[in-house]
Amino acid sequence: MTGKGRAVADMMKRRKVDMLCVQKTKQKGSKARIGGGFKLFYHGVDGKRNGVGVILKEENSKSVVEVTRVSDRVMNVKLEVERLIINVISAYAPQVGCEMEEKEKFWSELDFNGHVGVGNRGDEDVMGRYDFKGRNVERQMVVDFAKRMEMAMVNMYIKKKDYHRVNYKSGGRCTQVDYVLCRRCNLKEIGDCKVLAGDSVARQHQIVVCRMVLETKKKRRSVRTKRRIRWWKQPGRDCSLRFGEEVRQRLHGGEEVLDGNYCRSDEGGS
């Protein structure tokens, strides 16, 4: 594990982060590495630009059922936790200044299910009420994608002070460039989402954390007991007596375990 990787692992331990999506890793290849109690799944093409990854606690890495490396900008790690399927997607969107063709390719790769159209929700249903300093073209692309996918930008649903919302600082300019998206139906399970001031994963980028409590349906265990042999319900007195005699013989002539009174009382209708 490199010095930067060790620093990230220490930060995740200190902040109790179970899963972390990282971008601009600049690591070539499609591999997984273990170190410091965490496992990194990553994908990169040339080792000079882009690259994405997902870091999991080592105990959570045992729940991984599938890793899909779409490109050096998009990858998906699928986990099964207590019979619940969780998709953790790490996406590195093209920056301002990139060609429009590259941007359109990115959003096409991120749309796993091939959704089309503009969605049936307004921007306010996707963004919440707490936008930060308006929108540019790139942010509007995120909003349009969320509408198509019936998702929500979690950062903008929780009211926070500016230092818990700004995650990129450069030359005195502060902005919000990293977002956490989830399905709208899971918004009720979001406990908190904020920027951790002072902790950074990449240069000039503060880490954005989201606390989410997922409810799992526990399977009710059925308690099975041995079925009782209702010998007194045997049809006819002869069958009951024959069954009782067979039991006594199998017990090698031990104490009598079946009382004949049961047979007589059963015949009497009791």
N, C-alpha and C positions, 0 to 999 in steps of 0.2 A: 504494500500500500504506500502511495506517495505521501509527501508531506501535506499536500492539499487534501488528499483523501482522508488522511488521519484527522485533520482539523474538522472536516465535515462530519466524520463519525463521532468525534468528541462532542460537537455541537448537537448532533441528534440525540446522543445519550443525555446531555445536560438538559435539553429542552423536551425530552421524552417524545421524540418524533418517531413514529413507526414506519412511515413511508415518505419518500422524498423524490420528487421529479426534478431532474437536473437537465440543463440544456447547455449547448456550446461546450461539450465535453472535449472535443477535438481528439478523440481516441479512435484509431482505425480498427475495424473489425467488428465482429458480433460475438461477444463473449460475456462471461459472468465471472466476477471476482469476489472473493470473500476476504474480509479483514476487519478487525476491530469489532466483531459481533454483528456485522452487517454484510449484505450481499448486493453487489452492483451488477445490474443487467444493462448493457450499453450497446450502441450501434453507431458506427461512423464509417465514412467512405475513404477520405484521404488523410485524416489526422491533422488537417490544417484549418478546417472551417466546419461549422455546424457540429453535429453530433448530439445525441440525446441519450438519456439513461434513467433508470428507476432504481433507487436504493431502498432495500427492505431490511427490517430486522431479521437476523438469521433464523429466528423461530418462525417468522411469517414466510420466509422464502421456501419453507417446506410445503406451503399450501399452494405454490404456483403450479398451475395446470397447463398454461400455454403462454408463450412469449412470441408476439408478432412484431417483427422489425420491418416496418413499411418503407422507411427511407431514413436518411440522416437527419430528418426533421420530425419524424413521427414514429413512435413505438408504443405498443400496448402490452401490458402484463396482466394476465387474468389469474385471479386467485379464487379458491373455494374455501370459505371460512364458515364453519358450522352450517354446511349445506346452502350457503349464500354465495352467489357468484359476484365478484367485485372486479371491475375493469379499471386499472390504473393506467391512464394515458399520459405520456410525456410528449408535449408538442412544442416545437421551437419555430414560431412564426417569422416570416421574412420581415426584416426591418424596413424602416422608411428609406427609400432610395433604391430598393430592389426592383427588378423588372416586374411589371404586372403579370406577365406569364408565369413567373416563379411563384407569385402570391396565389394565383388561381390554382396552380398545381398543388400547392400546399393544402389549400382548403378542400380540394378534391380528394387528396390522400387522407385527410382527417375525417371525411364523411364516409365511414365504413359501410353504412347501409344504403348509400346512394340516394339520399333525400334530395328532392327538387322543389322549386318554388321558393316563396318567401316566408312560409309559415303563416299561422293564423293568429299570432299574438302581436301585440304592440311592443315597442321598445321598452316601455315601463315595466311590462311583465317579465322581461328578461333581465333588466338591469337593476331593478329596485329603485330606491329614491336617492341613493348617495353616490352620485357620479362625482368624479374629481376633475375639475377644470375642463369640462367639455370633451368633445370627441374629434378625432381626426379620421382620415380614411381608414387607417389600419384598425382602429378601435371599432369603427362602424362595421368592418368585416367580421370582427368577433361577435358583435351583436347580431348581425344577420345570420351567422352560423348558428348561434344559440337559438334563434327563432326557428330555424329549419329543424333543429334536432330536439326541440322541446326541452331545452336546458336553461339554466339560470347562472348568471355571473355572481357567484357567492359574495365576492368582495364588496359588491355594491348593495347588498341587502342588510348589512349590519353597520350601524352608525359608529364611527370611530373618529378619533382626532387625526389630524393630518399626518403626524409622525407614525401613526399605525396604518396609514393608507399608502403613503409614498414609498416605493421600493426601488426607485432609480434616481440617482443624483449625479449630475455632471455639470461642471462649470456654473454652479449656482442655479441650475435648472432642476426642478423637482417634478417628477411625474409618476404615474401609475402605469406600468407596462406589463406586469404579470398578473394573471387571473386564475382563479380556481372555478371550474365549471362543474356542475352536477345536474342530474335530472331534476326537473321541477318537482316531481313527486317526492324527492328526497330532501327538499328544503327544510321540512319540519324536523329532520334529524340533525341539522347543522347546529352545533352549539356555539361556535365562535369562528371568526376568520379575521386575521389581522397580520400586519407586517411586524416582524420582530426587529425592533431598532437595535442596531449594534451587531447583529449576526448577519453575515453575508456568505453566500455559496460561491458566487462569481464576483469579480471586481465590479464595484459600483452597484451591485444588485443585492438588496436586502431580501431575506427569506420571507415568503408568505406562507403562513400556517393556517390550517383549517381543522377544527375539532368536530368530528362527526361520530355520532353514536348510532350504530345500525341495529335495528331490532330483528332478531331471528326468531322464527317460530320453532319452539322446542317440540320434538316429537314425543307424544305421550307413550310411556312404556306400558304395555299391557302385561299384567301379572297373570301368569298361567299357573293353575294348580292342577294336581292330579285328579282326574275324574273319579268320583266314587262309584263303586259297583252297587247298584241298587238291587241286591239279590232278592229282596222281598217282593219286588215287582215282577218276578218271573211268572209267566202265565201258568196257573195251576199249582196245586199243592205239591204234586209229585216233582215238578221241576225245581221248586224251592228246596225240597228235601234232598234231591239228588245233588244240587249245587253245594249245599251245606256239607254233605257227606264227602264230596270231592275235595273241599277245602280242608276238612279234618284229615283226610288221607295224605294230602300234600304236606301238612304240618306234622307228619309222622306220629299221628296219634296223640298230639298234645292236647292241651285243654280245649274244651269245646268253645269255639269262637262265635258260633251262630246259635242263637236261641230259637228254639222251635216255636216259642210263643209269638214271635214276629209273624211267622207263617199263619198261625191260627188267628191272630188279631187282624192280619191283612185280609184274610178270607171273611172276617166278620164285618169288613167295611170300615175299620178304623184306620 
